[in-house]
Amino acid sequence: MDINCGEIIDGKASIQEMGQRIFEMVLATASGELSKSEKHGYGQNEFVPWQVGAVM
């Protein structure tokens, strides 16, 4: 599923509909469905909340 929030501006989707699509995608990914980057072998770098070894 692709998420294109420009559809709201184009009048093809409401904010509520787009929010539902985003929620469904997050839920599917959290339930084990592979994300696009995981399908292409980049999943290990998809979400990095902090850099290992970073200093301030």
mmJSON file of the N, C-alpha and C atoms, coordinates in Angstrom:
{"data_MODEL":{"atom_site":{
"group_PDB":["ATOM","ATOM","ATOM","ATOM","ATOM","ATOM","ATOM","ATOM","ATOM","ATOM","ATOM","ATOM","ATOM","ATOM","ATOM","ATOM","ATOM","ATOM","ATOM","ATOM","ATOM","ATOM","ATOM","ATOM","ATOM","ATOM","ATOM","ATOM","ATOM","ATOM","ATOM","ATOM","ATOM","ATOM","ATOM","ATOM","ATOM","ATOM","ATOM","ATOM","ATOM","ATOM","ATOM","ATOM","ATOM","ATOM","ATOM","ATOM","ATOM","ATOM","ATOM","ATOM","ATOM","ATOM","ATOM","ATOM","ATOM","ATOM","ATOM","ATOM","ATOM","ATOM","ATOM","ATOM","ATOM","ATOM","ATOM","ATOM","ATOM","ATOM","ATOM","ATOM","ATOM","ATOM","ATOM","ATOM","ATOM","ATOM","ATOM","ATOM","ATOM","ATOM","ATOM","ATOM","ATOM","ATOM","ATOM","ATOM","ATOM","ATOM","ATOM","ATOM","ATOM","ATOM","ATOM","ATOM","ATOM","ATOM","ATOM","ATOM","ATOM","ATOM","ATOM","ATOM","ATOM","ATOM","ATOM","ATOM","ATOM","ATOM","ATOM","ATOM","ATOM","ATOM","ATOM","ATOM","ATOM","ATOM","ATOM","ATOM","ATOM","ATOM","ATOM","ATOM","ATOM","ATOM","ATOM","ATOM","ATOM","ATOM","ATOM","ATOM","ATOM","ATOM","ATOM","ATOM","ATOM","ATOM","ATOM","ATOM","ATOM","ATOM","ATOM","ATOM","ATOM","ATOM","ATOM","ATOM","ATOM","ATOM","ATOM","ATOM","ATOM","ATOM","ATOM","ATOM","ATOM","ATOM","ATOM","ATOM","ATOM","ATOM","ATOM","ATOM","ATOM","ATOM","ATOM","ATOM"],
"id":[1,2,3,4,5,6,7,8,9,10,11,12,13,14,15,16,17,18,19,20,21,22,23,24,25,26,27,28,29,30,31,32,33,34,35,36,37,38,39,40,41,42,43,44,45,46,47,48,49,50,51,52,53,54,55,56,57,58,59,60,61,62,63,64,65,66,67,68,69,70,71,72,73,74,75,76,77,78,79,80,81,82,83,84,85,86,87,88,89,90,91,92,93,94,95,96,97,98,99,100,101,102,103,104,105,106,107,108,109,110,111,112,113,114,115,116,117,118,119,120,121,122,123,124,125,126,127,128,129,130,131,132,133,134,135,136,137,138,139,140,141,142,143,144,145,146,147,148,149,150,151,152,153,154,155,156,157,158,159,160,161,162,163,164,165,166,167,168],
"type_symbol":["N","C","C","N","C","C","N","C","C","N","C","C","N","C","C","N","C","C","N","C","C","N","C","C","N","C","C","N","C","C","N","C","C","N","C","C","N","C","C","N","C","C","N","C","C","N","C","C","N","C","C","N","C","C","N","C","C","N","C","C","N","C","C","N","C","C","N","C","C","N","C","C","N","C","C","N","C","C","N","C","C","N","C","C","N","C","C","N","C","C","N","C","C","N","C","C","N","C","C","N","C","C","N","C","C","N","C","C","N","C","C","N","C","C","N","C","C","N","C","C","N","C","C","N","C","C","N","C","C","N","C","C","N","C","C","N","C","C","N","C","C","N","C","C","N","C","C","N","C","C","N","C","C","N","C","C","N","C","C","N","C","C","N","C","C","N","C","C"],
"label_atom_id":["N","CA","C","N","CA","C","N","CA","C","N","CA","C","N","CA","C","N","CA","C","N","CA","C","N","CA","C","N","CA","C","N","CA","C","N","CA","C","N","CA","C","N","CA","C","N","CA","C","N","CA","C","N","CA","C","N","CA","C","N","CA","C","N","CA","C","N","CA","C","N","CA","C","N","CA","C","N","CA","C","N","CA","C","N","CA","C","N","CA","C","N","CA","C","N","CA","C","N","CA","C","N","CA","C","N","CA","C","N","CA","C","N","CA","C","N","CA","C","N","CA","C","N","CA","C","N","CA","C","N","CA","C","N","CA","C","N","CA","C","N","CA","C","N","CA","C","N","CA","C","N","CA","C","N","CA","C","N","CA","C","N","CA","C","N","CA","C","N","CA","C","N","CA","C","N","CA","C","N","CA","C","N","CA","C","N","CA","C","N","CA","C","N","CA","C"],
"label_alt_id":[null,null,null,null,null,null,null,null,null,null,null,null,null,null,null,null,null,null,null,null,null,null,null,null,null,null,null,null,null,null,null,null,null,null,null,null,null,null,null,null,null,null,null,null,null,null,null,null,null,null,null,null,null,null,null,null,null,null,null,null,null,null,null,null,null,null,null,null,null,null,null,null,null,null,null,null,null,null,null,null,null,null,null,null,null,null,null,null,null,null,null,null,null,null,null,null,null,null,null,null,null,null,null,null,null,null,null,null,null,null,null,null,null,null,null,null,null,null,null,null,null,null,null,null,null,null,null,null,null,null,null,null,null,null,null,null,null,null,null,null,null,null,null,null,null,null,null,null,null,null,null,null,null,null,null,null,null,null,null,null,null,null,null,null,null,null,null,null],
"label_comp_id":["MET","MET","MET","ASP","ASP","ASP","ILE","ILE","ILE","ASN","ASN","ASN","CYS","CYS","CYS","GLY","GLY","GLY","GLU","GLU","GLU","ILE","ILE","ILE","ILE","ILE","ILE","ASP","ASP","ASP","GLY","GLY","GLY","LYS","LYS","LYS","ALA","ALA","ALA","SER","SER","SER","ILE","ILE","ILE","GLN","GLN","GLN","GLU","GLU","GLU","MET","MET","MET","GLY","GLY","GLY","GLN","GLN","GLN","ARG","ARG","ARG","ILE","ILE","ILE","PHE","PHE","PHE","GLU","GLU","GLU","MET","MET","MET","VAL","VAL","VAL","LEU","LEU","LEU","ALA","ALA","ALA","THR","THR","THR","ALA","ALA","ALA","SER","SER","SER","GLY","GLY","GLY","GLU","GLU","GLU","LEU","LEU","LEU","SER","SER","SER","LYS","LYS","LYS","SER","SER","SER","GLU","GLU","GLU","LYS","LYS","LYS","HIS","HIS","HIS","GLY","GLY","GLY","TYR","TYR","TYR","GLY","GLY","GLY","GLN","GLN","GLN","ASN","ASN","ASN","GLU","GLU","GLU","PHE","PHE","PHE","VAL","VAL","VAL","PRO","PRO","PRO","TRP","TRP","TRP","GLN","GLN","GLN","VAL","VAL","VAL","GLY","GLY","GLY","ALA","ALA","ALA","VAL","VAL","VAL","MET","MET","MET"],
"label_asym_id":["A","A","A","A","A","A","A","A","A","A","A","A","A","A","A","A","A","A","A","A","A","A","A","A","A","A","A","A","A","A","A","A","A","A","A","A","A","A","A","A","A","A","A","A","A","A","A","A","A","A","A","A","A","A","A","A","A","A","A","A","A","A","A","A","A","A","A","A","A","A","A","A","A","A","A","A","A","A","A","A","A","A","A","A","A","A","A","A","A","A","A","A","A","A","A","A","A","A","A","A","A","A","A","A","A","A","A","A","A","A","A","A","A","A","A","A","A","A","A","A","A","A","A","A","A","A","A","A","A","A","A","A","A","A","A","A","A","A","A","A","A","A","A","A","A","A","A","A","A","A","A","A","A","A","A","A","A","A","A","A","A","A","A","A","A","A","A","A"],
"label_entity_id":["1","1","1","1","1","1","1","1","1","1","1","1","1","1","1","1","1","1","1","1","1","1","1","1","1","1","1","1","1","1","1","1","1","1","1","1","1","1","1","1","1","1","1","1","1","1","1","1","1","1","1","1","1","1","1","1","1","1","1","1","1","1","1","1","1","1","1","1","1","1","1","1","1","1","1","1","1","1","1","1","1","1","1","1","1","1","1","1","1","1","1","1","1","1","1","1","1","1","1","1","1","1","1","1","1","1","1","1","1","1","1","1","1","1","1","1","1","1","1","1","1","1","1","1","1","1","1","1","1","1","1","1","1","1","1","1","1","1","1","1","1","1","1","1","1","1","1","1","1","1","1","1","1","1","1","1","1","1","1","1","1","1","1","1","1","1","1","1"],
"label_seq_id":[1,1,1,2,2,2,3,3,3,4,4,4,5,5,5,6,6,6,7,7,7,8,8,8,9,9,9,10,10,10,11,11,11,12,12,12,13,13,13,14,14,14,15,15,15,16,16,16,17,17,17,18,18,18,19,19,19,20,20,20,21,21,21,22,22,22,23,23,23,24,24,24,25,25,25,26,26,26,27,27,27,28,28,28,29,29,29,30,30,30,31,31,31,32,32,32,33,33,33,34,34,34,35,35,35,36,36,36,37,37,37,38,38,38,39,39,39,40,40,40,41,41,41,42,42,42,43,43,43,44,44,44,45,45,45,46,46,46,47,47,47,48,48,48,49,49,49,50,50,50,51,51,51,52,52,52,53,53,53,54,54,54,55,55,55,56,56,56],
"pdbx_PDB_ins_code":[null,null,null,null,null,null,null,null,null,null,null,null,null,null,null,null,null,null,null,null,null,null,null,null,null,null,null,null,null,null,null,null,null,null,null,null,null,null,null,null,null,null,null,null,null,null,null,null,null,null,null,null,null,null,null,null,null,null,null,null,null,null,null,null,null,null,null,null,null,null,null,null,null,null,null,null,null,null,null,null,null,null,null,null,null,null,null,null,null,null,null,null,null,null,null,null,null,null,null,null,null,null,null,null,null,null,null,null,null,null,null,null,null,null,null,null,null,null,null,null,null,null,null,null,null,null,null,null,null,null,null,null,null,null,null,null,null,null,null,null,null,null,null,null,null,null,null,null,null,null,null,null,null,null,null,null,null,null,null,null,null,null,null,null,null,null,null,null],
"Cartn_x":[0.846,0.0,0.89,0.584,1.305,0.496,1.201,0.564,0.957,-0.04,0.183,-0.791,-0.322,-1.201,-1.591,-0.97,-1.385,-2.792,-3.283,-4.657,-5.666,-5.294,-6.191,-6.349,-5.238,-5.277,-6.01,-5.802,-6.455,-7.946,-8.415,-9.822,-10.182,-9.162,-9.406,-9.598,-9.189,-9.319,-9.49,-10.211,-10.369,-9.229,-9.076,-8.056,-8.35,-9.613,-10.0,-9.644,-9.923,-9.596,-8.086,-7.313,-5.861,-5.328,-5.895,-5.501,-5.77,-6.894,-7.232,-6.233,-5.839,-4.854,-3.513,-3.099,-1.824,-1.899,-3.007,-3.183,-3.12,-3.812,-3.82,-2.421,-1.635,-0.28,0.618,0.492,1.274,0.893,-0.391,-0.868,-0.361,-0.41,0.059,1.56,2.323,3.772,4.078,3.367,3.566,3.151,2.265,1.798,2.683,3.759,4.713,4.835,3.968,4.094,5.386,6.135,7.397,7.152,7.972,7.915,8.619,8.492,9.142,10.649,11.237,12.693,13.129,12.34,12.676,12.59,11.613,11.48,12.681,13.314,14.46,15.798,15.77,17.007,17.616,16.851,17.372,16.715,15.945,15.161,15.957,17.195,17.996,18.287,18.176,18.443,17.168,16.026,14.774,14.463,14.611,14.276,15.444,16.115,17.248,16.972,16.424,16.055,17.265,18.429,19.653,20.835,21.863,23.065,23.936,24.353,25.234,26.59,27.105,28.424,28.393,27.226,27.154,27.554,28.216,28.621,28.052,27.893,27.341,28.442],
"Cartn_y":[-1.176,0.0,1.236,2.171,3.43,4.492,5.367,6.488,7.757,8.46,9.709,10.728,11.521,12.492,13.631,13.713,14.684,14.425,13.21,12.884,13.749,14.234,15.114,16.431,16.988,18.255,18.08,16.932,16.661,16.369,16.19,15.898,14.439,13.571,12.141,11.387,11.999,11.354,12.439,12.106,13.039,12.819,13.747,13.597,12.335,12.097,10.915,9.626,9.59,8.404,8.163,9.23,9.087,8.64,9.183,8.751,7.268,6.792,5.371,4.517,4.968,4.226,4.147,5.269,5.292,4.347,4.412,3.522,2.058,1.711,0.328,-0.138,0.761,0.397,0.186,1.065,0.918,-0.383,-0.676,-1.9,-3.141,-3.125,-4.271,-4.494,-3.413,-3.524,-4.024,-3.507,-3.952,-5.412,-5.897,-7.283,-8.246,-7.725,-8.608,-8.467,-7.692,-7.492,-6.716,-7.141,-6.485,-5.102,-4.149,-2.819,-2.863,-1.801,-1.777,-1.893,-1.204,-1.285,-2.682,-3.342,-4.711,-5.655,-5.461,-6.299,-6.151,-4.973,-4.709,-4.884,-5.397,-5.691,-4.53,-3.451,-2.308,-2.156,-3.124,-3.03,-2.753,-3.194,-2.995,-1.518,-0.673,0.757,1.597,0.943,1.67,2.578,2.086,2.873,2.83,3.946,4.041,5.258,5.038,6.172,6.95,6.328,7.02,6.349,7.082,6.558,5.877,4.676,3.949,4.634,4.967,5.599,7.103,7.694,9.152,9.832,10.946,11.725,13.127,13.738,15.111,16.105],
"Cartn_z":[0.0,0.0,0.0,-0.841,-0.881,-0.149,0.527,1.206,0.451,-0.078,-0.791,-0.228,0.723,1.372,0.441,-0.73,-1.734,-2.229,-2.011,-2.4,-1.652,-0.472,0.291,-0.455,-0.912,-1.651,-2.974,-3.612,-4.893,-4.745,-3.512,-3.283,-3.484,-3.58,-3.791,-2.479,-1.351,-0.046,1.014,2.067,3.181,4.175,5.092,6.131,6.943,7.233,8.001,7.242,5.952,5.149,5.121,4.958,4.912,6.266,7.33,8.667,8.87,8.363,8.464,7.693,6.494,5.693,6.419,7.006,7.737,8.93,9.672,10.822,10.4,9.303,8.839,8.421,7.815,7.408,8.635,9.622,10.86,11.554,11.633,12.284,11.546,10.218,9.436,9.636,9.646,9.845,11.253,12.243,13.622,13.809,12.943,13.023,12.236,11.636,10.976,9.475,8.84,7.395,7.123,6.131,5.824,5.225,5.648,5.049,3.695,2.911,1.602,1.735,2.708,2.843,3.285,4.119,4.516,3.32,2.453,1.266,0.335,0.367,-0.507,0.207,1.44,2.159,2.919,3.131,3.874,5.234,5.67,6.89,8.141,8.205,9.411,9.655,8.641,8.786,8.755,8.755,8.591,9.768,10.974,12.16,13.121,13.253,14.18,15.063,16.28,17.121,17.63,17.659,18.054,17.348,17.15,16.505,17.551,17.288,18.187,18.168,19.357,19.451,19.263,19.138,18.972,20.259,20.129,21.318,21.211,22.345,22.357,22.567],
"occupancy":[1.0,1.0,1.0,1.0,1.0,1.0,1.0,1.0,1.0,1.0,1.0,1.0,1.0,1.0,1.0,1.0,1.0,1.0,1.0,1.0,1.0,1.0,1.0,1.0,1.0,1.0,1.0,1.0,1.0,1.0,1.0,1.0,1.0,1.0,1.0,1.0,1.0,1.0,1.0,1.0,1.0,1.0,1.0,1.0,1.0,1.0,1.0,1.0,1.0,1.0,1.0,1.0,1.0,1.0,1.0,1.0,1.0,1.0,1.0,1.0,1.0,1.0,1.0,1.0,1.0,1.0,1.0,1.0,1.0,1.0,1.0,1.0,1.0,1.0,1.0,1.0,1.0,1.0,1.0,1.0,1.0,1.0,1.0,1.0,1.0,1.0,1.0,1.0,1.0,1.0,1.0,1.0,1.0,1.0,1.0,1.0,1.0,1.0,1.0,1.0,1.0,1.0,1.0,1.0,1.0,1.0,1.0,1.0,1.0,1.0,1.0,1.0,1.0,1.0,1.0,1.0,1.0,1.0,1.0,1.0,1.0,1.0,1.0,1.0,1.0,1.0,1.0,1.0,1.0,1.0,1.0,1.0,1.0,1.0,1.0,1.0,1.0,1.0,1.0,1.0,1.0,1.0,1.0,1.0,1.0,1.0,1.0,1.0,1.0,1.0,1.0,1.0,1.0,1.0,1.0,1.0,1.0,1.0,1.0,1.0,1.0,1.0,1.0,1.0,1.0,1.0,1.0,1.0],
"B_iso_or_equiv":[0.0,0.0,0.0,0.0,0.0,0.0,0.0,0.0,0.0,0.0,0.0,0.0,0.0,0.0,0.0,0.0,0.0,0.0,0.0,0.0,0.0,0.0,0.0,0.0,0.0,0.0,0.0,0.0,0.0,0.0,0.0,0.0,0.0,0.0,0.0,0.0,0.0,0.0,0.0,0.0,0.0,0.0,0.0,0.0,0.0,0.0,0.0,0.0,0.0,0.0,0.0,0.0,0.0,0.0,0.0,0.0,0.0,0.0,0.0,0.0,0.0,0.0,0.0,0.0,0.0,0.0,0.0,0.0,0.0,0.0,0.0,0.0,0.0,0.0,0.0,0.0,0.0,0.0,0.0,0.0,0.0,0.0,0.0,0.0,0.0,0.0,0.0,0.0,0.0,0.0,0.0,0.0,0.0,0.0,0.0,0.0,0.0,0.0,0.0,0.0,0.0,0.0,0.0,0.0,0.0,0.0,0.0,0.0,0.0,0.0,0.0,0.0,0.0,0.0,0.0,0.0,0.0,0.0,0.0,0.0,0.0,0.0,0.0,0.0,0.0,0.0,0.0,0.0,0.0,0.0,0.0,0.0,0.0,0.0,0.0,0.0,0.0,0.0,0.0,0.0,0.0,0.0,0.0,0.0,0.0,0.0,0.0,0.0,0.0,0.0,0.0,0.0,0.0,0.0,0.0,0.0,0.0,0.0,0.0,0.0,0.0,0.0,0.0,0.0,0.0,0.0,0.0,0.0],
"pdbx_formal_charge":[null,null,null,null,null,null,null,null,null,null,null,null,null,null,null,null,null,null,null,null,null,null,null,null,null,null,null,null,null,null,null,null,null,null,null,null,null,null,null,null,null,null,null,null,null,null,null,null,null,null,null,null,null,null,null,null,null,null,null,null,null,null,null,null,null,null,null,null,null,null,null,null,null,null,null,null,null,null,null,null,null,null,null,null,null,null,null,null,null,null,null,null,null,null,null,null,null,null,null,null,null,null,null,null,null,null,null,null,null,null,null,null,null,null,null,null,null,null,null,null,null,null,null,null,null,null,null,null,null,null,null,null,null,null,null,null,null,null,null,null,null,null,null,null,null,null,null,null,null,null,null,null,null,null,null,null,null,null,null,null,null,null,null,null,null,null,null,null],
"auth_seq_id":[1,1,1,2,2,2,3,3,3,4,4,4,5,5,5,6,6,6,7,7,7,8,8,8,9,9,9,10,10,10,11,11,11,12,12,12,13,13,13,14,14,14,15,15,15,16,16,16,17,17,17,18,18,18,19,19,19,20,20,20,21,21,21,22,22,22,23,23,23,24,24,24,25,25,25,26,26,26,27,27,27,28,28,28,29,29,29,30,30,30,31,31,31,32,32,32,33,33,33,34,34,34,35,35,35,36,36,36,37,37,37,38,38,38,39,39,39,40,40,40,41,41,41,42,42,42,43,43,43,44,44,44,45,45,45,46,46,46,47,47,47,48,48,48,49,49,49,50,50,50,51,51,51,52,52,52,53,53,53,54,54,54,55,55,55,56,56,56],
"auth_comp_id":["MET","MET","MET","ASP","ASP","ASP","ILE","ILE","ILE","ASN","ASN","ASN","CYS","CYS","CYS","GLY","GLY","GLY","GLU","GLU","GLU","ILE","ILE","ILE","ILE","ILE","ILE","ASP","ASP","ASP","GLY","GLY","GLY","LYS","LYS","LYS","ALA","ALA","ALA","SER","SER","SER","ILE","ILE","ILE","GLN","GLN","GLN","GLU","GLU","GLU","MET","MET","MET","GLY","GLY","GLY","GLN","GLN","GLN","ARG","ARG","ARG","ILE","ILE","ILE","PHE","PHE","PHE","GLU","GLU","GLU","MET","MET","MET","VAL","VAL","VAL","LEU","LEU","LEU","ALA","ALA","ALA","THR","THR","THR","ALA","ALA","ALA","SER","SER","SER","GLY","GLY","GLY","GLU","GLU","GLU","LEU","LEU","LEU","SER","SER","SER","LYS","LYS","LYS","SER","SER","SER","GLU","GLU","GLU","LYS","LYS","LYS","HIS","HIS","HIS","GLY","GLY","GLY","TYR","TYR","TYR","GLY","GLY","GLY","GLN","GLN","GLN","ASN","ASN","ASN","GLU","GLU","GLU","PHE","PHE","PHE","VAL","VAL","VAL","PRO","PRO","PRO","TRP","TRP","TRP","GLN","GLN","GLN","VAL","VAL","VAL","GLY","GLY","GLY","ALA","ALA","ALA","VAL","VAL","VAL","MET","MET","MET"],
"auth_asym_id":["A","A","A","A","A","A","A","A","A","A","A","A","A","A","A","A","A","A","A","A","A","A","A","A","A","A","A","A","A","A","A","A","A","A","A","A","A","A","A","A","A","A","A","A","A","A","A","A","A","A","A","A","A","A","A","A","A","A","A","A","A","A","A","A","A","A","A","A","A","A","A","A","A","A","A","A","A","A","A","A","A","A","A","A","A","A","A","A","A","A","A","A","A","A","A","A","A","A","A","A","A","A","A","A","A","A","A","A","A","A","A","A","A","A","A","A","A","A","A","A","A","A","A","A","A","A","A","A","A","A","A","A","A","A","A","A","A","A","A","A","A","A","A","A","A","A","A","A","A","A","A","A","A","A","A","A","A","A","A","A","A","A","A","A","A","A","A","A"],
"auth_atom_id":["N","CA","C","N","CA","C","N","CA","C","N","CA","C","N","CA","C","N","CA","C","N","CA","C","N","CA","C","N","CA","C","N","CA","C","N","CA","C","N","CA","C","N","CA","C","N","CA","C","N","CA","C","N","CA","C","N","CA","C","N","CA","C","N","CA","C","N","CA","C","N","CA","C","N","CA","C","N","CA","C","N","CA","C","N","CA","C","N","CA","C","N","CA","C","N","CA","C","N","CA","C","N","CA","C","N","CA","C","N","CA","C","N","CA","C","N","CA","C","N","CA","C","N","CA","C","N","CA","C","N","CA","C","N","CA","C","N","CA","C","N","CA","C","N","CA","C","N","CA","C","N","CA","C","N","CA","C","N","CA","C","N","CA","C","N","CA","C","N","CA","C","N","CA","C","N","CA","C","N","CA","C","N","CA","C","N","CA","C","N","CA","C","N","CA","C"],
"pdbx_PDB_model_num":[1,1,1,1,1,1,1,1,1,1,1,1,1,1,1,1,1,1,1,1,1,1,1,1,1,1,1,1,1,1,1,1,1,1,1,1,1,1,1,1,1,1,1,1,1,1,1,1,1,1,1,1,1,1,1,1,1,1,1,1,1,1,1,1,1,1,1,1,1,1,1,1,1,1,1,1,1,1,1,1,1,1,1,1,1,1,1,1,1,1,1,1,1,1,1,1,1,1,1,1,1,1,1,1,1,1,1,1,1,1,1,1,1,1,1,1,1,1,1,1,1,1,1,1,1,1,1,1,1,1,1,1,1,1,1,1,1,1,1,1,1,1,1,1,1,1,1,1,1,1,1,1,1,1,1,1,1,1,1,1,1,1,1,1,1,1,1,1]
}}}
